[in-house]
């Protein structure tokens, strides 16, 4: 049976800092030859975990995940686009249900197909309510899942969705504006959702500067995720600035 050490690690991060910083690596943008150095940089910059995954995957996931895992003490947490995006070379998986949409395949279908493999790989499943929030352009998740995001000016819709996730027993809520979003999830949306729930709130998509990350934490985000900005402008120093801004 899988342990709960990664979820416990997340809670320990929140006990040490006001918020946590997660770096999202897209396997499509990674090369095995450079993964080890990247993992070391992420850890030394002060990030709290590595998320690994994306909406669409054509690259072999196993060697990338294995290289990352062997190079860092940080948790490697899968961020899957579907039930095929699994590997034993990780510590945990965000076991996400796309509760902002009504496509049954992403509410429960892919989760059922993935469940036996999660058990076989001894991954720690972390039940997560995943909400797409309008970010100013159409995202890969929206296209692949065939669902519409919650309008960015409708926190009264997002809040009850997040509360339903908590009542269903999920351990995290993830507000996602999408990779490369023009607009990050608004401070008003974050504050409204946080007022509904008492489980950790993850916010990602469109967070391009450490100053913006700090604003999202001040609004109520418990974890900040960056990915695309690091692919475009990645450097150790930028990751460190994000970590410092988020940790406070």
N, C-alpha and C positions, 0 to 999 in steps of 0.2 A: 504494500500500500504506500502511495506517495506521501511524503511528509508535507508539512506546512511551513517549511523554513523560509521560503521566499516571501510568502505573505507576512510572516512574522518579521522578516527583514524590512519589508515596507513599513510596517508599524514602528519598528525600531528607528528607522530613518525619521519618521515624523516625531518621535520622541526626542531625537537629537537636534533636529532642525525644524524650522517652521514649515518647510515643504521639501519635496524630493525632486531630483532631476534624473530623467530617463533619456537615454540616447537611442534613437531608432535607426537601425541599420537595415537597408533594403538589400537583400541578397543580389538583386539585379545590378546593384551599383558596387558590389564588393568583389574583390579578387582574393583567392585563397592566399596568394603570395604576400599580400599586404595586410591580411586580417589580423595577424598576431600583433603587429606594430600598432594597428588601429585600436585593438582591444586594450593594449597597455596605455595608450594615450587617453582613452576614455576613462580608464580607472584612475590614472594619475591626475587627470583634470578635475576629479572630484565627483563624477557622476555616480549614481546610486545603483544603476542596473542598466543592462543592454537589452533593448527590445529588438527582435530579429523577425522581419517579415514584411509583407506588402500585399497589395491587392491581386497582383498577377505575378506568377513565378514560372520562369523557364530555366533558371539556373539550378544546378545541383545544390541542394540545401545542406546535405550531410557534411561535406568537407569544410564548408564555410563555418557551420556551427561547431564542428569538432575543433577547428583551429582557434576559434574565439574562446571556446570553453577551456582549452589547454593553456591559453595565454593570460587569463585573468581570473581573479577571485570574485569578480562581480557576478551576480546571477545573470544567466542567459535566459531570457523569457521570450517564448515564441509569440508572435503577433500575426496570427494566420489569416490569410484571405479565404481559405476554404480547408476542407478536411484533408487535402493532399499535402498541405504545407506543414508537415510534421517530421521530426527527427528525434532520435534518442539522445543526440548530442546537445541537449539543453536541460535546464533545471526545472522549468515551469512553462505553462502556457496560459495566456489570457484566454480563458474559455468563454468566448464572447457570444452574446446573443444580440442581434441587431434590432433592438426593441423600438427604435424610432421608425422602423418600416413595418410593412405587413406582408413581406415575402416569407412564407413559411419555411423555405429552404434555409434562410439565414436566421430565422428565429429558432429553429430546432433541427432542421434536416441535416445540415452539415455537422452539427454537434453530435447527432446520433452516429453518423458515419465515422467521426473521429474518435468517439469514446473508447472503442476496443483498443485502438492504437495508442491512445494516451495511457491506458492501463498497461499495455504491453511494454511501452517505453519507460514506464515508471515516472512519467512527468507529473509535476504538481499542477493540477488544474485550479485556476483561480477564476471562479465565476464572475463575469464582468458584464454589466449592462452597457451596451455600446450605442451611442446616440450620434447620428450624423447631424451636424448643424450647418446651415447654409453659410458658405464661405466666400461667395462672390463669383465662383466659377464652378462648372461641373467637374466633379472629382472622379477618380478611378473607382472608388468604393461605390459611389452613386450609380455609375454606369454598370459595373459588374453585378451589383446586388439588385438592380432594377427598382430601387426605392428612392423616394424623395427625401431630402433633408428637412429638418424642422427649420422654419424661417428664423433668421437670426434675431428678429425683433419679437419673438413669441416665447419668452421664458415661461409664460403661463401654460404652454404646451410641454415644454421640456421638463419642467419641475415635476409634474405628476408622473411622467415616464420614468424619471430617475427614482422617484419614491416607489413606484411599482417594482423596479429592479431590486430595491432594498427589501421590499416585502416578499419578493420571490426568493430571497436568500442570497442574492448576489453580494459579493464582497467588495466590489469596486464599481464605480460609474465612470465611463470614459466619454467626454464630450469631444467630438472630432470634427474640425472644420475641413479636414482633408489635406493631403499632401499638396503643397504649392498653393494653398488657398490665398486669395487676395486679402481676405479679412480673417483675423483670428476670432475665436469665440469671444463675444463681447463681455466686458466686465459685468454688465447688468445681467446677462444670461448666467454667468458663473455664480454671481451672488444669489440669484433667485434659486438656482438648482441647489446650491449649498445649503440654503435655508430649509429645503425640503428633507435633506438626508443627513445621516450621521455616520456614513461610511466614506472612505477616501474618494476624492474626486480627482480624476486625471483629465488634463486639458492638453490637446495637441492640435497642430495645423495652423500655419500662418504666423507662428511666433518666431520672428526673424531677428530680434535683438534682445540682449539681456535686460534692457530697460522694459521692454514689453513683457518679458517673462515675469519680471518683478511685479508689474501691474496686475498680471493674472493671479499671482500668488496673493497679493493684497486684496483682490476681489474674492478669494476663497478657494482657489485651486490648491490641492494638496500635492499633486505631482504635475510637473511640466514635461512635455515631450517635445524634443526637436529632432528633425531628421533632414528634411529637404535643405534647410539653410546651411547645414554642415556639409552636404554634398556639393553645394554651390560655392561656399566660402569656407570650407572646413579648415580648421587649424586647432592645435592644442590650446592656444591662447583663447580662442573664441569659446571653446567648450568650458574652459576654466572660468571665463567671465559669466557664462550661463550658470554654472554650478554655484558660483559665489553669489550671484544675484538671487537665485532661487533659495539657497540655504539661508541667506540673510546674515 
